[in-house]
């Protein structure tokens, strides 16, 4: 009787995963002014939402959503400062 064994998917190499997390970060920085969701960010990085969130937080100590809010706030502050100086 043949024995059926379950094969685990090989995890992506660390470099590839780091690159995908960086892609997600760059996507947020480029598209912060758009109505983007975690689904869209995860798709841009070619990762599941859960995996992206977990690895993004491990890397940057923020979830993708928290980072998006931070980028938006920093941009808003910069625009306000620019208007005040004019």
C-alpha positions in Angstrom: 0.0 0.0 0.0 1.6 3.3 -1.0 2.1 5.9 1.7 0.8 9.4 0.8 2.9 12.1 2.4 2.0 15.8 2.6 4.6 18.1 1.1 5.0 21.5 2.6 5.5 24.4 0.2 9.0 25.6 0.2 9.1 29.0 1.9 10.2 31.9 -0.3 13.9 32.7 0.2 14.5 35.4 2.7 15.8 37.8 0.1 12.7 37.4 -2.1 10.4 37.9 0.9 12.4 41.0 2.0 12.0 42.4 -1.5 8.3 41.8 -1.5 7.9 43.6 1.9 10.0 46.5 0.5 7.7 46.5 -2.6 4.7 46.9 -0.3 6.4 49.8 1.5 7.2 51.5 -1.8 3.7 50.9 -3.0 2.3 52.7 0.0 4.7 55.6 -0.3 3.8 56.0 -4.0 0.0 55.6 -3.6 -0.7 57.0 -0.2 -3.1 59.6 -1.6 -5.3 56.9 -3.2 -8.0 54.9 -1.6 -5.9 51.7 -1.1 -6.8 48.7 1.0 -4.7 45.9 2.5 -6.0 43.7 -0.4 -4.5 46.1 -2.9 -1.2 46.4 -1.0 -0.9 42.6 -0.7 -1.6 42.1 -4.4 1.1 44.6 -5.3 3.6 42.6 -3.1 2.3 39.2 -4.3 1.6 38.1 -0.8 -1.5 37.1 1.2 -2.9 39.8 3.5 -2.0 37.8 6.6 1.6 37.0 5.5 2.1 40.6 4.4 0.8 42.0 7.7 2.9 39.7 9.8 6.2 40.2 7.9 5.7 43.9 7.5 5.2 44.3 11.2 8.2 42.2 11.9 10.3 44.4 9.6 9.0 47.9 10.3 7.2 47.5 13.7 4.0 48.8 12.1 1.2 47.1 10.2 0.8 48.2 6.6 -2.3 50.2 7.6 -0.4 51.9 10.4 2.4 52.8 8.0 -0.1 54.1 5.5 -1.6 56.4 8.1 1.9 57.5 9.2 2.9 58.4 5.6 -0.4 60.3 5.1 0.1 62.2 8.3 3.7 63.2 7.5 2.6 64.4 4.0 -0.3 66.4 5.5 2.2 68.0 8.0 4.6 68.8 5.2 1.8 70.5 3.2 0.6 72.5 6.1 4.1 73.7 6.8 4.5 74.6 3.2 1.2 76.7 3.2 2.3 78.4 6.5 5.6 79.5 5.0 4.0 81.0 1.9 
